[in-house]
Amino acid sequence: RYMSITSGAWLENFSNFNAKDAWIDAPFTDVLTNFYPNWIFLRDLTNEDGVFYAWAKILRVATMQRLTDMYGPIPYSKMATGLSQTPYDSQEDVYRRMFVDLDSAIVEISKYTLANPGEKIDDDGLDRVYSGDMVKWLKFANSLKLRMAMRIVYADEALAKEMAESAVND
């Protein structure tokens, strides 16, 4: 965060300007304050079951994967427990737990799409990405899994290969 401009049009330097606007910590604080309350609400509403919960887990993994790549260790495993001081998980543990979450979401959505071919779950227009098409969300989940596998290939080659093959074969 060190950059100094001693003359020119800027009255403040880059670091001061962005630190004032919380530019550096905004991705972290925005996720924890805006995403998690909604995720917890949906988790409790669905009793951690069904296609809507599986969909929410995919969104959680997509959100937290970017966050852990940005910051490294983050609160993940105990984030939704309501503890006032949530312990941080190592980035390795976060990735492993995200793979588990993705796998369970993929299983649930696969069951749903096989039982309800062509049916969309969003009649209210809330899903602005795929309009409630769970087949497309399933493809997204597998694409996300493949992306995550490519991110860890140098840290854990065996796990990366296993997850990449799983994503491509599904």
Rosetta blueprint (number, residue, H / E / L):
1 R L
2 Y L
3 M L
4 S L
5 I L
6 T L
7 S L
8 G L
9 A L
10 W L
11 L L
12 E L
13 N L
14 F H
15 S H
16 N H
17 F H
18 N H
19 A H
20 K H
21 D L
22 A L
23 W L
24 I L
25 D L
26 A H
27 P H
28 F H
29 T H
30 D H
31 V H
32 L H
33 T H
34 N H
35 F H
36 Y H
37 P H
38 N H
39 W H
40 I H
41 F H
42 L H
43 R H
44 D H
45 L H
46 T H
47 N L
48 E L
49 D L
50 G L
51 V H
52 F H
53 Y H
54 A H
55 W H
56 A H
57 K H
58 I H
59 L H
60 R H
61 V H
62 A H
63 T H
64 M H
65 Q H
66 R H
67 L H
68 T H
69 D H
70 M H
71 Y H
72 G L
73 P L
74 I E
75 P L
76 Y L
77 S L
78 K L
79 M H
80 A H
81 T H
82 G L
83 L L
84 S L
85 Q L
86 T L
87 P L
88 Y L
89 D E
90 S L
91 Q H
92 E H
93 D H
94 V H
95 Y H
96 R H
97 R H
98 M H
99 F H
100 V H
101 D H
102 L H
103 D H
104 S H
105 A H
106 I H
107 V H
108 E H
109 I H
110 S H
111 K H
112 Y H
113 T H
114 L H
115 A H
116 N L
117 P L
118 G L
119 E L
120 K E
121 I L
122 D L
123 D L
124 D L
125 G L
126 L L
127 D L
128 R L
129 V L
130 Y L
131 S L
132 G L
133 D E
134 M H
135 V H
136 K H
137 W H
138 L H
139 K H
140 F H
141 A H
142 N H
143 S H
144 L H
145 K H
146 L H
147 R H
148 M H
149 A H
150 M H
151 R H
152 I L
153 V L
154 Y L
155 A L
156 D L
157 E H
158 A H
159 L H
160 A H
161 K H
162 E H
163 M H
164 A H
165 E H
166 S H
167 A H
168 V H
169 N H
170 D L
